[in-house]
Amino acid sequence: MRFIVIGITDNPKPWFPPEVLEVIKNGKVFSGGKRHHEIVAPLLPADAQWIDITIPLDAVFEQFKIVNCKSVNRKSIIVFASGDPLFFGFANTIKRKLPEAEIVVYPTFNSLQMLAHRLVMPYHDMRIVSLTGRPWHEFDKALIEGAEKIGILTDREHTPSAIAQRMLDYGYTYYNMSVGEHLGNPTLEKVSTLTLEEAAHRDFSIPNCIILARITRINTDLNSKTENKSSVNPCNPCLRKRFGIPDAAFVLLDGREKMITKMPIRLLTLQALELPKKHVFWDIGFCTGSVSIEARLQFPHLTICAFEIRPECEAIIQENARRFGSPGIDVHIGDFLVTDISALPRPDAVFIGGHGGRLKDIMAKVLSVLSPDSIIVFNSVVAPKVTTDSRQLWDEACAELGLQQDPPTRIQLNDNHPITILKCRR
């Protein structure tokens, strides 16, 4: 099959070079979105056949195949797409769906280029994120990594106001937002540069795109003592270079200092999990969420699922996640052993922070979905009043499940009970 993909803007009277006009004039089968059809309809031949590009795309490609089979001369299918068809565009979809297809592309400026042009803003250093039909993950990653300039492709769910509100919720307040609406349309085009507070309370017409530009940095010392912990705002890009959030900065479960994995232990635990080369991390028994939050900030490429049986911990992890600028942690409340995990991404790194005496059962359930070359880490506390020997449970579970153990690490902080960091591999 052969496709000619032509990029267009939102201009209702598009201009095309002579070469492209000749392609359109000699075409028979055309395709694109409904908005594209409205724009190019006056240019199409009288006998043109049009195939709407709608969801599901499999049905659209089936029509392409049928048309191709019926065509005597096997002429090209001419597709109109927004902007540069190779920039998160339909030409990429064709390459994925029909890798053997021949593709010719006639691009125009994509929407983020056009917005940068209107702002007279250099964009060679811009971090690009598409939220069109995609989850928040890459956008969250860009924020956590402190990108100076972020270009965002939006959709009806990930609107400028929703994006601004998410940034405000997690403390990323040091950006201005520029929004381009109907770029290329001489009548409807509008470009606005706003604060996040202004953008969060405004409606924007579709289509639109966004450029975020960082304006300042907030200097906050996490080690300074403050009675009002809510004033701590560690989502400063400078602070993210630090490795280790002070324990006193977290909201705790009932204010109990012992119900948190202490920072030195937390960092050793993350090191044991080998997270830089992992993809999906599960934190079972998260309590305050300190391990998940530290992992999110230090390794923002990770997909993180956090599990906890105590319902009151949901509000705690959400408050801590906002406090430390850690969006995107997937929280599950309830007994892990009865939680449906079949639809969750398979982990290749698991930390078991709490087990309620059911360590073997938890490890067996984890093993049922664990990816190859995966790691499980568990911190065993040696305390006089502990009736169940968690180290013994761990050793027995590893033996029964065929897991290979790494040498343990034993550490004691001040006058706290000794902790052994245990690690095994599949």
Secondary structure by P-SEA (a helix, b strand, c coil): cbbbbbbbcccccccccaaaaaaaaaccbbbbcaaaaaaccccccccbbbbbbcccaaaaaaaaaaaaaaccccccbbbbbccccccccaaaaaaaacccbbbbbbccccaaaaaaaaaccccccbbbbbcccccaaaaaaaaaacccbbbbbbcccccaaaaaaaaaaaccccbbbbbbccccccccbbbbbbcaaaaaaccccccbbbbbbbcbbbbbccccccccccccccccccccccccccccccccccccccccccaaaaaaaaaaaccccccbbbbcccccaaaaaaaaaaccccbbbbbbccccaaaaaaaaaaaaccccccccccccccccccccccccbbbbcccccaaaaaaaaaaaccccbbbbbbbbbbccccccaaaaaaaaaaaaacccccbbbbbbcccccccccccccc
